[in-house]
Amino acid sequence: MVSVDFKSVPSSFVSGDLSSPENSVWLVYAAVIIETISSAEYINELWKYISQEVKDERKQLTIARRLREGLLKTGPLAGFPKACESKSIKNALS
């Protein structure tokens, strides 16, 4: 698995606090794209990036809820990758 540098992405999309609704939309887009191309192992990396950048647990929970909603809504259209059975993925999304 190739490592993804999520820190380089926000400069194009984010100005200010990553956890604000308008700035965290790209996180949902990234997770949905990752799910669509069946590379769910990168969702874990995305969550590690989020937890490093957003220290407030309430804001992390809000982002996790947005991610979960986006992934669940995309699942029937794109299919759920087998990696979603992984314990680390379940922990990252709960």
Helices and strands as residue ranges (DSSP letters): G 6-8, H 10-13, H 21-36, H 41-53, H 57-78, G 82-85, H 87-93
